């Protein structure tokens, strides 16, 4: 595993060796609640806000970027990290990306599958084959290759998109037979290469509305087409 600059900044402060009690003021007798003359038993609005702010900070999850049990890469709770890189992986391993925001992950090697879960404004770049890719509970995610002619390297036989709003997929000429399954998702766009070698990418929005009709004793389903 390689980590670019700033990736583990949140851990550096914790492991710096400084005492967590350094700089704390000593509580004197007159500062204790039982001896304070101004104690009224009423919590002010400002005190409530302070407690609420501390509570929200304490609930922030710890970032992870590690290989677990030699099989699964865990990339979790990364925020604003644009240079996350996995470059020491193999086809038996999987990548699980969870709770990340405004970040970019590059997978420089072949892995079995990639799962993106509960991420916002997340970019995944990879160039080697994967057996499956799953996107679930996400907002504004993008999958593409880091090379100049953006595409899924080789092939990605199955892509599953579930409960996601906003997803951009880039399929190269070798990946056009990829199977894409969507459920409870919106604003899913697939980009494929143009007809010529230097042609522009052609965007295809996947349907998110369907019409169901009952005919010949069974229901048939077809996407709703919007003209104009």
C-alpha positions in Angstrom: 0.0 0.0 0.0 1.2 3.4 -0.9 0.0 6.6 0.8 0.4 10.0 -0.9 1.1 13.2 1.1 -1.6 14.2 3.6 -3.4 10.9 3.5 -2.8 9.9 7.1 -2.5 13.4 8.5 -5.4 12.6 10.9 -3.3 9.9 12.5 0.0 11.9 12.7 -1.4 14.1 15.4 -2.7 11.2 17.4 0.6 9.3 17.2 2.8 12.4 17.8 3.5 11.3 21.4 2.1 14.5 23.0 0.2 14.0 26.2 -3.5 14.5 25.8 -3.6 16.4 29.1 -0.9 18.9 28.1 -2.1 22.4 28.4 -5.2 21.7 30.5 -6.0 24.1 33.3 -6.0 22.7 36.9 -9.5 22.8 38.5 -9.4 24.8 41.7 -11.9 24.6 44.6 -13.7 27.7 43.5 -14.2 26.4 40.0 -16.0 23.2 41.2 -19.7 23.1 40.7 -20.6 22.5 44.3 -18.7 25.7 45.4 -19.9 28.0 42.7 -22.2 30.8 43.9 -23.5 31.4 40.3 -24.8 27.9 40.0 -28.5 28.1 39.0 -29.2 24.6 37.7 -30.3 26.0 34.4 -28.4 25.2 31.2 -28.1 28.2 28.9 -28.6 28.0 25.1 -24.9 28.7 24.5 -24.0 25.8 26.8 -26.4 23.5 24.9 -24.8 24.5 21.6 -21.4 23.7 22.9 -22.4 20.3 24.1 -24.1 19.6 20.8 -21.0 20.6 18.9 -18.8 18.4 21.0 -21.2 15.5 20.5 -21.1 15.8 16.7 -17.3 15.9 16.6 -17.1 12.8 18.8 -19.3 10.9 16.3 -16.9 11.4 13.4 -15.6 8.0 12.3 -11.9 7.3 12.1 -10.5 7.1 8.5 -9.2 3.7 7.4 -6.9 2.8 4.5 -5.6 -0.8 5.1 -5.5 -4.3 3.8 -7.5 -6.6 6.2 -6.6 -10.3 6.6 -4.8 -10.1 3.3 -8.1 -10.2 1.3 -10.0 -6.9 1.6 -8.8 -3.3 1.1 -10.8 -1.1 3.5 -11.0 2.6 2.4 -13.3 4.3 4.9 -14.3 7.8 6.0 -11.8 9.6 3.9 -12.7 13.3 3.3 -11.1 15.6 0.8 -8.4 13.1 -0.1 -7.6 13.3 -3.8 -4.5 11.0 -3.9 -5.5 7.7 -2.4 -3.7 4.9 -4.2 -3.7 1.1 -4.0 -0.9 -0.3 -6.1 0.0 -3.6 -4.3 -3.0 -5.8 -4.9 -4.0 -9.1 -6.7 -7.0 -10.7 -8.3 -8.0 -12.5 -5.1 -8.5 -9.3 -3.2 -11.5 -6.9 -3.0 -11.8 -3.2 -2.4 -14.5 -1.8 -0.1 -14.9 2.0 -0.1 -17.3 3.3 2.6 -18.3 6.7 3.9 -15.9 8.7 1.8 -16.6 12.3 0.6 -14.9 14.5 -2.0 -12.1 12.0 -2.6 -10.4 10.1 -5.4 -9.1 6.5 -5.2 -6.8 4.9 -7.8 -6.6 1.1 -8.0 -3.4 0.3 -9.9 -3.7 -3.5 -10.2 -6.2 -6.3 -10.8 -8.7 -7.0 -8.0 -11.7 -9.3 -7.8 -14.4 -6.7 -7.1 -14.9 -3.1 -6.0 -17.8 -1.9 -3.7 -18.6 1.8 -3.1 -21.0 2.3 -0.2 -22.5 5.5 1.2 -20.0 7.8 -0.5 -20.5 11.3 -1.8 -18.6 13.0 -4.6 -16.3 10.0 -4.9 -14.1 9.1 -7.9 -12.8 5.6 -8.5 -10.1 5.1 -11.2 -8.8 1.7 -12.2 -7.3 0.2 -15.3 -7.2 -3.6 -14.8 -10.1 -6.1 -15.1 -12.5 -6.5 -12.3 -15.2 -9.3 -12.0 -17.8 -7.0 -10.5 -18.4 -3.4 -9.3 -21.2 -2.4 -6.9 -22.3 1.1 -6.1 -24.9 1.4 -3.3 -26.3 4.3 -1.2 -24.2 6.9 -3.0 -24.4 10.4 -4.3 -22.4 11.8 -7.2 -19.9 9.1 -7.9 -17.8 8.5 -11.0 -15.9 5.4 -12.3 -13.2 5.6 -14.9 -9.7 4.7 -15.8 -6.7 6.9 -14.9 -5.2 6.5 -18.5 -5.8 9.2 -21.1 -8.6 7.4 -22.9 -10.9 7.0 -20.0 -12.5 3.6 -19.9 -12.9 0.5 -17.8 -9.6 -1.3 -18.5 -10.2 -4.6 -20.2 -13.8 -5.5 -19.0 -16.1 -5.2 -16.0 -18.6 -7.9 -16.6 -21.1 -6.7 -14.0 -21.9 -3.3 -12.6 -24.6 -3.0 -10.0 -26.1 0.4 -9.0 -28.5 0.5 -6.1 -30.2 3.4 -4.3 -27.8 5.9 -5.8 -28.3 9.5 -7.1 -25.8 10.7 -9.7 -23.4 8.2 -11.3 -21.1 8.5 -14.3 -19.7 5.4 -15.9 -17.0 5.3 -18.6 -17.0 2.2 -20.8 -14.2 1.6 -23.2 -14.4 -0.2 -26.5 -13.5 -3.5 -24.8 -16.1 -3.1 -22.1 -19.3 -2.4 -24.2 -20.7 -5.9 -23.3 -20.7 -5.0 -19.6 -24.0 -5.8 -17.8 -25.4 -2.9 -15.8 -28.1 -3.4 -13.2 -29.9 -0.4 -11.6 -32.4 -0.2 -8.8 -33.9 2.8 -7.0 -31.3 5.0 -8.7 -31.4 8.3 -10.7 -29.2 10.4 -12.9 -27.1 7.4 -14.1 -25.2 8.2 -17.2 -23.0 5.8 -19.3 -20.3 7.3 -21.6 -19.0 5.2 -24.6 -16.4 6.0 -27.2 -17.5 7.7 -30.4 -17.5 6.0 -33.8 -14.1 7.3 -34.9 -10.7 6.7 -33.2 -10.7 10.4 -32.2 -14.4 10.7 -31.7 -16.0 12.4 -28.7 -17.5 10.4 -25.9 -21.2 9.8 -26.3 -23.4 10.0 -23.2 -26.3 7.7 -22.7 -28.6 8.4 -19.7 -30.2 5.2 -18.3 -33.9 5.3 -17.8 -35.2 5.9 -14.4 -39.0 5.9 -15.2 -40.9 2.9 -16.6 -44.4 2.1 -17.8 -46.0 -1.2 -16.9 -48.9 -2.6 -19.0 -51.0 -5.7 -18.6 -51.4 -7.6 -21.8 -52.0 -11.3 -22.7 -52.3 -12.2 -19.1 -49.0 -10.7 -18.0 -47.3 -7.4 -17.3 -44.7 -5.9 -19.7 -42.3 -3.1 -18.7 -40.7 -0.6 -20.9 -38.8 2.6 -20.2 -40.5 6.0 -20.6 -39.0 8.0 -23.5 -38.8 11.8 -23.3 -38.9 13.6 -26.6 -37.3 17.0 -27.3 
